[in-house]
Amino acid sequence: QQTGGVTLSPAAAAARAEATFSRRRDYAYAYDYRTRRVGRTEGGEASTVVFLSGLSVQEYGREANGARKAQPDVEHIRGSGMAGGVGGLVYSVRGAEAQPSYNLYNSPGDVVAQTNGTGAFTWQASYEAFGTRTGESGLNRERHRANTKDEDPTGLLNEGMRYRDLETGVWLTRDPAGFVDGPNLYAYVRQNPWSRFDPKGLNGADLRSDWQAARQLGHLKSPERYREFQNKRAEIQGKGFGGFAIGVAELAMNTITGLTAGMPESGSRFLDASLPQDLRNDPAFQAGRLIGNIAGTLLGATAGTKGKGASGGSELPVSP
């Protein structure tokens, strides 16, 4: 046998083949009826994974007799995140050490760092768009990497319904959902991982830039929280605009009633009597009302100046 320009004897070729075969590792995985990966056997080490809904929360090793251990090897504490649990794994606690490892994420939900209980960094990594790591330092004993999904020793990423090859950036199997992501059933999010992600291996979804910005600031953790934020913001804006309109109307009514009845504050009393107490005390409404008063005063002053100029009330200086 000739290898790299060197001819090997049959005995040397057989020895090399045997050494190569001895380094081979076998991987086997088991799935439940919901396609969740509930069992792993990698290099002779077996483990069982416990799920809550579609997300893993515990992993158990096996005893020498094959029975499942009584205590979990690792527990995953999850919070709210994007669909498919992306960006939602808060921290993991491993075995008897009981030391939490907290995860930090980038915008697409890749795990970019881990810290211990004191806040010190124990692992850091950088990613390319499709999920391959360009560099890392430290030790991370968990599997969660790109998309907060399990990265196997094989180099494949378990995205839920399918496996993705990180090196080539494509799926290993056809899309079970059909042509929802275009005509190529093996392409990952239409080859656009910069603004899209696939939470379950079925179809891509847009990364919402405004939500992501708020999420990076630590204010929002899920689309539901984002909708609550939007509704609250719309409520505040509505009260502010309402206060502005009331402020302008209040100034106009005070001006009119002051001229006709000598009661310059009667407009304010009338409006206050017609408004609910909680609205009158609302900070956004009060701020809008004050701005409305100021704007009304400025508009009135401007209109008065123009009126005097048009009627001859004020004269421009004339050169001698």
C-alpha positions as CSV (number, residue, x, y, z in Angstrom):
1,Q,0.0,0.0,0.0
2,Q,1.3,3.4,-0.9
3,T,0.6,6.4,1.4
4,G,1.9,9.9,0.9
5,G,4.5,8.6,-1.6
6,V,5.7,5.9,0.8
7,T,5.1,2.3,0.1
8,L,4.0,0.4,3.2
9,S,4.4,-3.3,3.6
10,P,1.2,-5.4,4.1
11,A,2.1,-5.8,7.8
12,A,2.6,-2.0,8.2
13,A,-0.6,-1.2,6.3
14,A,-2.6,-3.7,8.5
15,A,-1.1,-2.1,11.7
16,R,-2.1,1.4,10.5
17,A,-5.6,0.2,9.7
18,E,-5.9,-1.4,13.1
19,A,-4.7,1.7,14.9
20,T,-7.2,3.9,12.9
21,F,-10.0,1.5,13.8
22,S,-9.1,1.4,17.5
23,R,-9.5,5.2,17.6
24,R,-13.0,5.1,16.2
25,R,-15.8,5.9,18.6
26,D,-19.3,4.8,18.3
27,Y,-22.3,7.2,18.9
28,A,-25.9,6.1,19.5
29,Y,-28.9,8.2,20.3
30,A,-32.4,7.3,21.4
31,Y,-35.6,9.4,20.8
32,D,-39.1,9.5,22.2
33,Y,-42.3,9.9,20.3
34,R,-41.9,13.7,20.1
35,T,-38.4,13.3,18.5
36,R,-36.8,14.5,21.7
37,R,-33.3,13.0,22.2
38,V,-33.8,11.2,25.5
39,G,-30.7,8.9,25.5
40,R,-27.0,9.2,24.4
41,T,-24.3,6.6,24.2
42,E,-20.9,8.2,23.2
43,G,-17.7,6.2,23.4
44,G,-19.3,3.7,25.8
45,E,-20.7,6.3,28.2
46,A,-24.5,6.3,28.4
47,S,-26.8,9.0,29.8
48,T,-30.5,9.8,30.0
49,V,-31.9,13.2,29.4
50,V,-35.1,14.5,31.1
51,F,-37.2,17.1,29.3
52,L,-39.8,19.6,30.4
53,S,-41.9,20.3,27.4
54,G,-39.4,20.5,24.6
55,L,-36.3,21.6,26.6
56,S,-33.8,19.5,28.5
57,V,-33.7,20.1,32.3
58,Q,-31.7,17.1,33.7
59,E,-29.1,14.6,32.6
60,Y,-28.5,11.3,34.4
61,G,-25.5,9.0,34.0
62,R,-25.6,5.2,34.2
63,E,-24.3,2.9,36.9
64,A,-22.0,0.0,36.1
65,N,-25.0,-2.3,35.9
66,G,-26.7,0.0,33.4
67,A,-29.2,1.4,35.8
68,R,-29.9,5.1,35.9
69,K,-28.1,7.0,38.7
70,A,-30.3,8.2,41.5
71,Q,-29.0,11.8,41.3
72,P,-28.6,13.9,38.1
73,D,-25.2,14.6,36.7
74,V,-26.3,18.1,35.6
75,E,-29.4,20.3,36.0
76,H,-30.3,23.1,33.5
77,I,-32.1,26.0,35.0
78,R,-34.1,27.8,32.2
79,G,-35.8,31.1,32.0
80,S,-37.6,32.9,29.2
81,G,-35.9,33.3,25.9
82,M,-36.5,33.1,22.2
83,A,-38.5,30.2,20.6
84,G,-37.0,26.8,21.0
85,G,-35.2,27.8,24.2
86,V,-32.7,29.8,22.3
87,G,-31.0,32.2,24.7
88,G,-33.0,30.9,27.6
89,L,-30.6,28.7,29.5
90,V,-29.8,30.8,32.6
91,Y,-27.3,28.4,34.3
92,S,-26.4,24.8,34.9
93,V,-25.4,23.0,38.1
94,R,-23.2,19.9,37.7
95,G,-23.1,16.9,40.0
96,A,-21.8,17.0,43.6
97,E,-19.9,20.2,42.9
98,A,-23.2,22.1,42.9
99,Q,-21.4,25.1,41.4
100,P,-23.6,27.1,39.0
101,S,-22.2,28.0,35.5
102,Y,-24.0,31.1,34.2
103,N,-24.4,31.6,30.5
104,L,-24.0,34.8,28.5
105,Y,-25.3,35.2,25.0
106,N,-25.0,37.2,21.8
107,S,-27.9,38.5,19.8
108,P,-28.6,35.2,17.9
109,G,-28.6,33.2,21.1
110,D,-25.1,31.6,20.9
111,V,-23.5,30.9,24.3
112,V,-20.5,33.2,24.2
113,A,-19.3,33.0,27.8
114,Q,-19.8,31.3,31.1
115,T,-19.2,32.7,34.6
116,N,-19.1,31.1,38.1
117,G,-21.0,32.2,41.1
118,T,-18.6,35.0,41.8
119,G,-19.0,36.5,38.3
120,A,-15.5,35.5,37.1
121,F,-15.3,34.2,33.5
122,T,-14.5,30.5,33.2
123,W,-15.0,30.2,29.4
124,Q,-15.3,32.6,26.5
125,A,-15.9,32.0,22.7
126,S,-16.4,33.8,19.5
127,Y,-18.6,32.6,16.6
128,E,-19.0,32.8,12.9
129,A,-22.5,33.4,11.5
130,F,-23.4,29.7,11.0
131,G,-22.2,28.7,14.5
132,T,-18.7,27.6,14.1
133,R,-16.4,28.9,16.8
134,T,-13.4,31.0,15.7
135,G,-11.8,30.9,19.1
136,E,-12.4,30.0,22.7
137,S,-10.6,30.0,26.0
138,G,-11.3,28.3,29.4
139,L,-13.4,25.2,30.1
140,N,-17.1,24.7,29.4
141,R,-18.4,21.2,30.4
142,E,-21.8,21.8,29.0
143,R,-22.9,21.0,25.4
144,H,-24.9,24.2,24.7
145,R,-23.1,26.3,22.1
146,A,-24.5,27.9,18.9
147,N,-28.3,28.6,19.1
148,T,-28.1,27.3,22.7
149,K,-28.3,23.8,21.2
150,D,-26.4,20.7,22.0
151,E,-23.1,20.4,20.0
152,D,-22.1,16.7,19.8
153,P,-18.6,15.3,19.7
154,T,-19.3,14.5,16.1
155,G,-19.3,18.2,15.2
156,L,-23.1,18.2,14.6
157,L,-25.5,20.5,16.2
158,N,-28.8,19.0,17.5
159,E,-31.4,21.6,16.6
160,G,-34.4,19.6,17.7
161,M,-36.0,18.1,14.6
162,R,-32.8,17.9,12.6
163,Y,-29.0,17.9,12.8
164,R,-26.9,20.6,11.2
165,D,-23.3,20.3,10.1
166,L,-21.5,23.4,11.5
167,E,-18.6,23.0,9.1
168,T,-20.8,23.2,5.9
169,G,-23.7,25.1,7.5
170,V,-26.4,22.9,6.0
171,W,-28.9,20.4,7.4
172,L,-28.2,16.6,7.1
173,T,-31.9,15.8,6.3
174,R,-34.7,17.4,4.3
175,D,-36.9,19.9,6.0
176,P,-39.9,18.0,7.6
177,A,-42.0,21.2,7.1
178,G,-41.5,21.2,3.4
179,F,-40.6,24.3,1.3
180,V,-41.3,26.8,4.1
181,D,-37.8,28.1,3.8
182,G,-37.5,28.2,0.1
183,P,-36.8,25.6,-2.6
184,N,-33.6,24.3,-0.9
185,L,-34.7,21.8,1.7
186,Y,-31.2,21.5,3.2
187,A,-30.2,25.2,3.4
188,Y,-30.1,26.8,6.8
189,V,-32.5,29.9,7.1
190,R,-32.1,30.6,3.4
191,Q,-28.3,31.0,3.9
192,N,-29.0,34.2,6.0
193,P,-27.9,33.5,9.6
194,W,-27.2,37.2,10.2
195,S,-30.8,38.2,10.6
196,R,-32.6,34.8,10.9
197,F,-32.5,31.7,13.1
198,D,-34.2,28.3,13.2
199,P,-35.5,27.6,16.7
200,K,-36.5,23.9,16.2
201,G,-35.1,22.8,12.9
202,L,-38.4,23.3,11.0
203,N,-38.5,26.8,9.7
204,G,-36.6,30.0,10.1
205,A,-37.7,33.1,12.0
206,D,-36.5,36.7,11.9
207,L,-34.3,38.1,14.6
208,R,-36.2,41.2,15.7
209,S,-33.6,44.0,16.0
210,D,-35.7,46.1,18.4
211,W,-36.4,43.2,20.7
212,Q,-32.8,42.2,20.5
213,A,-31.6,45.6,21.5
214,A,-33.9,45.7,24.5
215,R,-32.9,42.1,25.3
216,Q,-29.2,43.0,25.3
217,L,-29.9,45.8,27.7
218,G,-31.4,43.1,30.0
219,H,-34.9,44.6,30.0
220,L,-36.7,41.9,27.9
221,K,-36.3,38.1,27.9
222,S,-39.1,36.9,25.5
223,P,-41.5,38.0,22.8
224,E,-44.2,38.0,25.4
225,R,-42.3,40.4,27.5
226,Y,-41.6,42.5,24.4
227,R,-45.4,42.7,23.7
228,E,-46.0,43.8,27.2
229,F,-43.3,46.4,26.8
230,Q,-44.9,47.7,23.6
231,N,-48.4,47.9,25.2
232,K,-47.0,49.7,28.2
233,R,-45.1,52.1,25.9
234,A,-48.3,52.8,23.8
235,E,-50.2,53.4,27.0
236,I,-47.7,55.9,28.3
237,Q,-47.5,57.6,24.9
238,G,-51.3,57.8,24.7
239,K,-51.5,59.5,28.2
240,G,-48.8,61.9,27.2
241,F,-50.5,62.9,24.0
242,G,-53.8,63.2,25.8
243,G,-52.2,65.4,28.5
244,F,-50.7,67.6,25.7
245,A,-54.1,68.1,24.1
246,I,-55.7,68.8,27.5
247,G,-52.9,71.3,28.2
248,V,-53.6,73.3,25.0
249,A,-57.3,73.2,25.6
250,E,-56.9,74.2,29.2
251,L,-54.9,77.3,28.2
252,A,-57.5,78.2,25.6
253,M,-60.4,77.8,28.0
254,N,-58.7,79.8,30.7
255,T,-58.0,82.6,28.2
256,I,-61.6,82.7,27.0
257,T,-63.2,82.4,30.4
258,G,-60.8,85.0,31.8
259,L,-61.7,87.5,29.1
260,T,-65.5,86.9,29.4
261,A,-66.1,86.2,33.0
262,G,-63.0,87.3,34.9
263,M,-62.3,83.8,36.0
264,P,-59.0,82.8,34.5
265,E,-58.9,79.4,36.2
266,S,-62.4,78.2,35.5
267,G,-61.3,76.3,32.4
268,S,-58.8,74.2,34.5
269,R,-61.5,73.5,37.2
270,F,-63.9,72.4,34.5
271,L,-61.4,70.0,32.9
272,D,-60.2,68.6,36.2
273,A,-63.8,67.8,37.2
274,S,-64.3,65.9,33.9
275,L,-61.1,63.8,34.2
276,P,-60.6,60.7,36.3
277,Q,-58.4,61.2,39.4
278,D,-55.9,58.5,38.4
279,L,-55.4,60.1,35.0
280,R,-54.9,63.6,36.6
281,N,-52.2,62.1,38.8
282,D,-50.5,60.1,36.1
283,P,-46.9,61.4,35.5
284,A,-47.1,60.9,31.7
285,F,-50.4,62.8,31.6
286,Q,-49.1,65.6,33.8
287,A,-45.9,66.0,31.7
288,G,-48.0,66.1,28.5
289,R,-50.4,68.7,30.1
290,L,-47.5,70.9,31.1
291,I,-45.9,70.8,27.7
292,G,-49.4,71.5,26.2
293,N,-49.6,74.6,28.4
294,I,-46.2,75.8,27.3
295,A,-46.9,75.1,23.6
296,G,-50.2,76.9,23.9
297,T,-48.6,79.9,25.5
298,L,-45.9,80.1,22.8
299,L,-48.5,79.7,20.0
300,G,-50.7,82.4,21.6
301,A,-47.8,84.8,21.9
302,T,-46.8,84.2,18.3
303,A,-50.3,84.7,17.1
304,G,-50.7,87.9,19.1
305,T,-47.4,89.4,17.7
306,K,-48.5,88.7,14.2
307,G,-52.0,90.2,14.8
308,K,-50.5,93.5,16.1
309,G,-48.2,93.7,13.1
310,A,-51.1,93.2,10.7
311,S,-53.3,95.8,12.4
312,G,-50.7,98.4,12.8
313,G,-50.5,97.9,16.6
314,S,-46.7,97.9,16.5
315,E,-44.7,100.0,14.0
316,L,-41.4,99.2,12.6
317,P,-38.7,102.0,13.2
318,V,-38.5,104.3,10.2
319,S,-35.2,105.9,9.3
320,P,-35.1,109.7,9.5
